[in-house]
Amino acid sequence: MKCQKELATLFTVSLCLFLMKSEIMNTLSIFKKVAIAEGISYLGLLLIAMPLKYFAGMPLAVKYTGWAHGLLFVLYVMLVIMCWMEYKWKFGKTIIVLLASLLPFAPFIVEKRLHEGADDQVKAL
């Protein structure tokens, strides 16, 4: 149990360092980082924590990973809404990006596509 709390703390600190990495910190760059972190937490929940819970009898793995994923999911949704307003995304694009958070590998695809078009969006401001 102590090990799981330490892992949760390590995950939180790693996430903070990941988000604060030196880069221009605008809404889109923060969103892309949160999208990657949310995708990783979702995969960790599905591929690591759930098997640990059901096959190894370690329900705390789901508790801590689920908590981190829930926080990242809420941040993801908030940042999608902020990007929609700030960058004037079309409503359809916003819905697709929101739905992408429900599929395990989709946040990585969203981040890649946004990375390809990020220069155009920032220049348009």
N, C-alpha and C positions, 0 to 999 in steps of 0.2 A: 504494500500500500504506500509506503514511504517512497519507493522507487517510482510509482506511478505519479505521485504528486510532483516529484522532481522532474519527471519527463514533461508533465504539463507546464511547469514553470519554465523549463528549457525551451519548450515549443513557443510559449508566449514571448520570451526574450528574443528568440530567433526571429519570430514574426516582426517584432518591433524593429530589430536591426535591419531586416529585409525591407521594411517599408521606409526606413529612414536612409537607405543607401543613397549616396550622393547622385542626384539627378534633379533636373528641374521638377519641382514638386507642384504640378498642376493637377487638376481633378482627374484628367485622363490617365496620367502616369500613376497616380495613386490607385485608380480603378484597375488598371492592368495588373498591378502588383497584388491587389486583393483578389482579383480573378484567379491568378496563379495559386495563391495561398488557399483560396476556397476550393479549387479543384484538387489540390494536394490533400486537404483535410477530408474532402468527400471520398477520395480514393482510399485514404488511410482508414476512414470509418468503415467503408465497405470491404476492403481487402485485408485489413489487419485487425481492427478492433472487433468487428462482428465475428470473425472466426475465433478470436480469442475468447469472446463471451460464450459462444455456443459449443466450441470444441474443447476449450481448455478451462472453462469455468471461471473466467476472469471478467466479471461484468463491469468492473471499474474502468477497463479499457474503453468501453463504449461511453461511459459517463464522461470521462475527460475529453476524449476525442470528439464526442457529440457536442459537448459544451463549446469547444473551440470551433467546430464546424458551424454551430448555430450562430455564434458571434460573427464569424466570417460571412455567413450567408446574409445576415442582417446588414452588415457593412456593404456587401456586394449590391444588394437591392437599393440601399440608400445612395450609393455611388452611381448606379445606373440612372436613377432619377435625377441626380445632380448633373450628370453628363448630358442627359436628355435636355435639361433646361439650359445648361451653359453652352453646349455645342449645337443646340437646335437639331438634335437627331430626329429623324422621321419616327412617327409613332410605331410603324411596323418594325423598324430596326430595334427600337426600344423593347418591344414585346419579344422579339427573337432573342435579344441579349438576356432578357429576364428568363425566358424559357430555357436558355442554355445552362443556367445554373442548376437545373433539375436533372441534367444528364451528366454522367460521370466524367467524360473526357471533353465535353463541350466548352468549359471555361478556358481551356488551353487554346482551342480553335478561335474563340472570340478574342483572346488576348493577341494572338498572332495576326488576325485580320485587322484589329485596331492598331497594332504596331505598324502594319503596312500603310495604313491611311492616316496615321497620327500627324505626320508633317503637314498634310493638306488641311486637317482640321485646325491645327494650331496657327497656320499661316492665314486661314480664313478669318481669324479673330482680328 
